[in-house]
């Protein structure tokens, strides 16, 4: 079972990126937002297609990235998600150090947990500019942190990956977080058997999603968010199904809820005393070839 720190980093992209937002849904019911976070394991899917490079220890690896406060957990995440459809797009982000302020586990049921989180700390450690490579070709636009160590959520003009035989690499020169490099392959696509409108109309009463069993080690992740509350549900992709019951919504109020389903593949890397997880995510598609993302109303 993963630690609380790892689960918090599994939520970061959904809480603080341009993940599906309430009130930002396209006319076809698909979300205009994107983004996501690490899977439920904090380090799965590390078979033949995923390799992590252990970086050398660094004196800077113990930096707390703060102004005299306690040293934050030495964990981090790099997350890149692709939405493959007629308007193909992708986003990526990174975060290291402590969890968001006031982040609390507030409830949930079954495979789902509910979190409520505040803003990120003003100062966090960083690993310097992070680059990515496609099949060994390093791309010219790195993800660069600001003076407080926070990385932006960036949208890429080209689709960096889709399912298939390719490798994606990430490397950073090191700063408060030591130098590291890691590479992994994207997960196979996940197609949900329900049509998109069935999910929109059925969600308030609870619902189940089914799909052809995914690859061993990959994770299917459903994120539902309403204002500052995130419902995070995850199951092994090979299980082929996820059920969300009405009790899971207990900490969500009435009104509009945004949701998104992704299939995710992880690779861990150790950098000094830091444990970093790189994740590649593909937005799941429904049987009518639309992303499993949008909004529904809770009474």
N, C-alpha and C positions, 0 to 999 in steps of 0.2 A: 504494500500500500504506500502511495507516495506521501511525502511530507506536506505540511500545510504551505511551506514556502514554495514548493514546486507547483502546487495547485494554484496558488495566487499568480504565479508567472504564466500558468496556463490560461488565465483570464485576462492578462494585460491587454492583448491586442483587441479583444472584444470590448473592453471597458474604455479604452483610451485611444483607439484608432478610429478610422472611418468605417467601422463595422456597421451592419444594418441599423439604421436610425429610425425611430418612430417619426412618421411624417415625411419620410424620404423614400417613397415607393413609386416605382414606375407604373404607368397605366396598365401594363400587363401583369401587375402583381409582383414583379420581381424587385428585389431591393436595389437601390442605387448606391448603396454603400458596399464596402468590402473590408476585408481584414479578418484576422482571427488570431489564434494563439496556439501554444503548444498543446500536445495531446495529454491524455490523462495519465500517462505513464512517466513523463519526464525523461524518457530514454528508452523507447522501444524501437522495433523495426531496424535493428542494427545488424542485419544479416550480411550476405555477400555484397549487397548493393549499397551498403552504407558504411563509411569508415570515419572514425574520429581520430585526429592527430593530437597526441598529448604534448602540450607546450611545455617549455622549460619553466621552472619556477622563477618568479621575479620578486624583488623586494617591494615593487609597487603593488603586488597582488594583495597586500593586506590593507591597502588604502580604504578608508571607510566612506570616502566621497561625501563627507558631511562636514559640519562646522563644530566638531567636538562631541557629536552624539555617539550612540552605540554603533558598533560595526554591523552593517546589514548582512543578511545571509549572502554567501558567496555563490549565487546562482544567477543564471541569465538565460535569455532566449533570443534566437533569431528566427523570424517567421516570414515566410514568403507564400502568398496564396495566388492562385490563378483561377480565373473564371473563364471557361472555354465555351463560348457561344458566338452568336453573330456579332456581339459587341465585346469581343474578348478583351480582357484587361487583367492587370495583376497589381498587387501591392506588396510591400515588405516593410518590416520594422524590426527593431531590436531594443532590448531593455536589460539592465543589469542592476544588481544590488537589492535594496530593500523593497518590500511590497508597497502598494499605495497606502496612504495614510488612512487610518480608520477602516481598513479592509476586514470585514467580519463574515464568517460563515453564519448565515441567519436561518437556514432551513433547507428544505428539499425532501425528496422521496425517491426510492428506487435507485435508478442510475443517475439521478440528478441532484445537484447541490445548488443552493441559492447564496449569492454573495452580494454584499453592499460595500462599495469602495468609494473613498474620497480621492483627492488629487495625489499625484506622485510627489515624493519628497522634493524639495527645491534643488538639492544637490545629490547626485548619485554617481557611482563609478562608471567609467566607460572603457572601451577597448580601442579607442581611436576610430578612424574611418574604416568601415567594413566594406569589402569588395565581394562581388559574386562572380562566378565563372560558369559558363555553359560548355560542357564537354571539354574542359581545360582552357577555354578562351576567356580570359579575365575581361570584364566589362569596364568601360571608362568612367562610370558615374558611381562613386562610393556613397554609402549611407554615412553621413557625418554628424556627430553629436554636437549639441550647442555647448555653451560655457558651463552649463549645469550638469552635463553628462547625459542629457536626454536626446534620444534619436527621434527624428521625425517619422511619420508614416508617409512613405513615398509611393506614388503611382507610376508604374513603368509604362512607357509608350509602346513597347513591344512585349509580347508574351514570352517570358523567359523559359517556360517549360510547359509541356502537356504530358499526358501519359505516354509512355514509350521508353525506348532504350536510350537513356541519356543520364548524365551525371551533372549535378549542380554543386558547386563548391562555394564556401565562404571562408574568408581570411581577414584577420585584423592584426595591425602592427603592435597592439598593446598600449596600455596607458595605466589606469588604475586596475584594470583587468589585464592579465598578461597576454602576450601574443598567442594566437591559435589559428588553426586551419581545420576544416571539416568538409567532407563531401558526402552526398547521398543522392539517391534516385527518387523521382516523384512516385507517388502511389498510383495504382491503376484507377481508372474512373469508377465512380459509384453512381449507379442509376436507380433511383427509388421507383418502386412499381406504381405508386399512386400518382395521379395527375396533380398539378399545382393547385388547382381550385379545390380539390378534395382536402388538401392540407389546410388551406385558408378557412374553409367552412367548418372543418371538424375539430380544429384545435381547441376551442373553448371547452369542449366536453372531454378533453383528453384524446390522445390519438396514438397510433402506432405507425412507424415507418418500416417498410421492408425493402430489401434489396438483394441482389445476387451476392452471395458471400464474397467478401473482399479478401485481400491477402493477409496471411498470418503476420502479426506484428504491427499492422496498420490500425488506426483508430478512427471510428466514426464519431464526430463531435457535433452536437446540436447546441447552439447558443440562442437563448431568448433574453431580450433585454427590454427594460422599461425604465426610462430615466436612469437613475444611478444603481439599479438592481439588475443583476445578471443571473440567469438560470443556466447552468452549465451541465450538460448531460453527455456522457461518453460511454461507448461500448466497443469491444474489439470488432473491427470491420468484418471479420470472418463469421461473426454471430448472425449477420444478415437481418437484424431487426433491432428496433429501439422503441420502447413504449413509454410515453409520458402521461402520467395520471393527473387528474385535477388537483390532488393534494400537493403536487409539485409546484403549483401556482400560488400556494398559500401566501407567499410574501410579495406577490405581484398584485397591484391594485387593479381596479376596473379601468378599462380604456385600452388603448392600442399597444400591442406588443410586437416587437420586431424579432424575426428569427432567421437563422441560417444554418444549414447542414454542410459540413465539410468532411472529406476523407483525408487523413493526415499521416505522414510518415516522418519519423524522427531519427536523428543520429546524435549521440552525446559526444562531447569532447571535454577533456580535463585540461585546464590551463592553470598551472600552479595549484592553488587551493580552490580554484573556481570550477564549478560544474555548469557547463553551458550546453543547451540543447538546441540544435538546428531543426526546423520543421518545414517541410514542403506540404502544402495543402491544395487540394482541388475542390472547388465548389461542386457539391453533388447536383445532379440533374434529375428532374422528375420524368415520368414516362411520356410527357408531352414536350420534352426537350427544353424545359425552362429551369432555371436554377431553383433549388429548394431553398428559397429565401423570400421574404416579404413581411407582411404584417397581418395580424388578426386582432379581433376585439375580445376583451374579457368583460363579462357583464358586471 
